[in-house]
Each structure stands twice: as structure tokens, then as C-alpha cells.
């Protein structure tokens, strides 16, 4: 059985997003940006926090932007980066789309993933 991707996200797009996340520095960048969600962080702060050389950071951020996990906004002389929470949610949804359909041992509603992104502890429905 082939898993269906929606019109906006082909299987190739989804695979590219997971490949981008499979690089350790990019995964650290996404986790750091999630900690600053929804505002995000300027590139200089990401560089300082993760101790990544500017050209290397630029390369990683560009790759994450290409697969639409991260977006950038210019604010005067700074470029702020933030995670597109809906993109991460889509990746998780894709993984669980066909969950437990063959043997129905586990009810998908009973699976607790925890919150991927919250803007505050009180805001627990941001990823719904």
C-alpha cells in the first residue's frame, strides 16, 4: 500500500524535508528555533548559541528554507528565522497517516507525541 501525500506535499518533498532534518546541525537549529517559537531568532543569535561559522549556518538555514521547514523575515539589518510549525506537524501527520491500519492493535487517538511546538506552557493547542 502506497502512502498518499497531499497535493501540496509530494513524497519527494516529504523525503527532502526528512533528509534536511537528518543533518545534526540542522536538527539543532530547528530545536533552537522551536525554543524561540513563534518569534524566532536572528541569524547572529543562532550562530552564537550553536557556535556555527556564519557561512556554514547560512548554508544550513538555506537548506531548511528550501524544504520549507524554516522561514526568514528581514527586519531592518537583521534576518530573523523561525520554524514553520505547520510544516513539522505535516511531517508528523504523514508518519502517522497510516498508523495501525493493518492490525489496529493501537488506536491512533491513544498515541501521545507530546507537544512539538508551544509558544507558552499554557498554549498547548498550537499544533492541533
C-alpha positions as a Markdown table, in Angstrom:
| # | Residue | x | y | z |
|---|---|---|---|---|
| 1 | Unk | 0.0 | 0.0 | 0.0 |
| 2 | Unk | 1.5 | 3.4 | -1.0 |
| 3 | Unk | 1.1 | 6.3 | 1.4 |
| 4 | Unk | -0.6 | 9.2 | -0.2 |
| 5 | Unk | 0.8 | 12.7 | 0.1 |
| 6 | Unk | -1.4 | 15.7 | -0.4 |
| 7 | Unk | -1.3 | 17.9 | -3.5 |
| 8 | Unk | 1.0 | 20.5 | -1.7 |
| 9 | Unk | 3.5 | 17.9 | -0.4 |
| 10 | Unk | 4.7 | 15.1 | -2.7 |
| 11 | Unk | 6.5 | 12.1 | -1.3 |
| 12 | Unk | 9.7 | 13.6 | -2.7 |
| 13 | Unk | 9.1 | 16.9 | -0.8 |
| 14 | Unk | 8.5 | 15.0 | 2.4 |
| 15 | Unk | 11.6 | 12.9 | 1.9 |
| 16 | Unk | 13.7 | 16.0 | 1.2 |
| 17 | Unk | 12.4 | 17.6 | 4.5 |
| 18 | Unk | 13.3 | 14.5 | 6.5 |
| 19 | Unk | 16.7 | 14.4 | 4.7 |
| 20 | Unk | 17.3 | 18.1 | 5.7 |
| 21 | Unk | 16.4 | 17.3 | 9.3 |
| 22 | Unk | 18.8 | 14.3 | 9.3 |
| 23 | Unk | 21.8 | 16.5 | 9.5 |
| 24 | Unk | 22.8 | 17.1 | 13.1 |
| 25 | Unk | 23.5 | 20.9 | 12.8 |
| 26 | Unk | 20.2 | 21.4 | 11.1 |
| 27 | Unk | 18.4 | 19.4 | 13.7 |
| 28 | Unk | 20.0 | 21.6 | 16.4 |
| 29 | Unk | 19.0 | 24.7 | 14.5 |
| 30 | Unk | 15.3 | 23.6 | 14.3 |
| 31 | Unk | 15.3 | 22.7 | 18.0 |
| 32 | Unk | 16.7 | 26.1 | 18.9 |
| 33 | Unk | 14.2 | 27.9 | 16.8 |
| 34 | Unk | 11.4 | 25.8 | 18.3 |
| 35 | Unk | 12.6 | 27.1 | 21.7 |
| 36 | Unk | 12.0 | 30.6 | 20.4 |
| 37 | Unk | 8.7 | 29.9 | 18.7 |
| 38 | Unk | 6.8 | 31.8 | 17.3 |
| 39 | Unk | 9.1 | 34.9 | 17.2 |
| 40 | Unk | 12.2 | 33.1 | 16.1 |
| 41 | Unk | 15.8 | 34.3 | 16.4 |
| 42 | Unk | 18.1 | 36.5 | 14.3 |
| 43 | Unk | 20.9 | 34.7 | 12.5 |
| 44 | Unk | 23.6 | 36.2 | 14.7 |
| 45 | Unk | 22.0 | 34.8 | 17.8 |
| 46 | Unk | 21.6 | 31.3 | 16.2 |
| 47 | Unk | 25.3 | 31.5 | 15.3 |
| 48 | Unk | 26.4 | 32.5 | 18.8 |
| 49 | Unk | 24.1 | 30.0 | 20.6 |
| 50 | Unk | 25.2 | 27.0 | 18.4 |
| 51 | Unk | 28.8 | 28.1 | 17.7 |
| 52 | Unk | 28.4 | 27.6 | 14.0 |
| 53 | Unk | 30.5 | 29.6 | 11.5 |
| 54 | Unk | 28.5 | 32.2 | 9.6 |
| 55 | Unk | 28.9 | 30.6 | 6.1 |
| 56 | Unk | 28.0 | 27.2 | 7.4 |
| 57 | Unk | 25.0 | 28.5 | 9.3 |
| 58 | Unk | 23.9 | 30.3 | 6.1 |
| 59 | Unk | 24.1 | 27.0 | 4.2 |
| 60 | Unk | 22.1 | 25.1 | 6.8 |
| 61 | Unk | 19.4 | 27.8 | 7.1 |
| 62 | Unk | 19.1 | 27.9 | 3.3 |
| 63 | Unk | 18.6 | 24.2 | 3.1 |
| 64 | Unk | 15.9 | 24.3 | 5.8 |
| 65 | Unk | 14.2 | 27.2 | 3.9 |
| 66 | Unk | 14.3 | 25.2 | 0.6 |
| 67 | Unk | 12.4 | 22.4 | 2.2 |
| 68 | Unk | 10.0 | 24.9 | 3.9 |
| 69 | Unk | 10.8 | 24.0 | 7.5 |
| 70 | Unk | 12.2 | 27.4 | 8.3 |
| 71 | Unk | 11.2 | 30.8 | 7.1 |
| 72 | Unk | 13.1 | 34.1 | 7.1 |
| 73 | Unk | 12.0 | 37.7 | 7.6 |
| 74 | Unk | 14.1 | 40.7 | 7.2 |
| 75 | Unk | 13.8 | 43.3 | 10.0 |
| 76 | Unk | 16.0 | 46.3 | 9.2 |
| 77 | Unk | 19.5 | 45.0 | 9.1 |
| 78 | Unk | 18.7 | 41.6 | 10.7 |
| 79 | Unk | 17.2 | 38.4 | 9.3 |
| 80 | Unk | 15.0 | 36.6 | 11.7 |
| 81 | Unk | 14.4 | 32.9 | 11.3 |
| 82 | Unk | 11.5 | 30.9 | 12.7 |
| 83 | Unk | 10.2 | 27.4 | 12.3 |
| 84 | Unk | 7.1 | 26.8 | 10.2 |
| 85 | Unk | 5.3 | 24.7 | 12.8 |
| 86 | Unk | 2.7 | 23.6 | 10.3 |
| 87 | Unk | 5.5 | 22.0 | 8.2 |
| 88 | Unk | 6.7 | 20.0 | 11.2 |
| 89 | Unk | 3.1 | 19.0 | 12.0 |
| 90 | Unk | 2.6 | 17.9 | 8.5 |
| 91 | Unk | 5.7 | 15.6 | 8.7 |
| 92 | Unk | 4.4 | 14.0 | 11.9 |
| 93 | Unk | 0.9 | 13.7 | 10.4 |
| 94 | Unk | 2.4 | 12.0 | 7.4 |
| 95 | Unk | 4.2 | 9.4 | 9.5 |
| 96 | Unk | 1.1 | 8.6 | 11.4 |
| 97 | Unk | -1.3 | 8.8 | 8.5 |
| 98 | Unk | -1.4 | 5.0 | 8.0 |
| 99 | Unk | -0.6 | 4.2 | 11.6 |
| 100 | Unk | -2.1 | 0.9 | 12.8 |
| 101 | Unk | -4.4 | 0.4 | 9.8 |
| 102 | Unk | -3.3 | -3.2 | 9.2 |
| 103 | Unk | -3.8 | -4.8 | 12.5 |
| 104 | Unk | -5.5 | -2.0 | 14.6 |
| 105 | Unk | -3.7 | -3.0 | 17.7 |
| 106 | Unk | -3.1 | 0.6 | 18.7 |
| 107 | Unk | -5.7 | 3.3 | 18.5 |
| 108 | Unk | -4.1 | 6.4 | 16.9 |
| 109 | Unk | -6.1 | 8.6 | 19.3 |
| 110 | Unk | -4.2 | 7.0 | 22.2 |
| 111 | Unk | -0.7 | 7.9 | 20.9 |
| 112 | Unk | 0.8 | 10.8 | 22.8 |
| 113 | Unk | 3.6 | 12.6 | 20.9 |
| 114 | Unk | 3.9 | 15.5 | 23.3 |
| 115 | Unk | 3.9 | 19.0 | 22.0 |
| 116 | Unk | 6.2 | 19.7 | 19.1 |
| 117 | Unk | 5.8 | 23.5 | 19.4 |
| 118 | Unk | 4.3 | 25.6 | 22.1 |
| 119 | Unk | 4.5 | 29.4 | 22.4 |
| 120 | Unk | 4.0 | 29.1 | 26.1 |
| 121 | Unk | 3.2 | 26.3 | 28.5 |
| 122 | Unk | -0.4 | 27.5 | 28.7 |
| 123 | Unk | -0.7 | 27.3 | 24.9 |
| 124 | Unk | -1.0 | 23.6 | 24.5 |
| 125 | Unk | -3.2 | 23.6 | 21.4 |
| 126 | Unk | -0.8 | 25.4 | 19.0 |
| 127 | Unk | -0.1 | 22.2 | 17.0 |
| 128 | Unk | -3.7 | 20.9 | 16.8 |
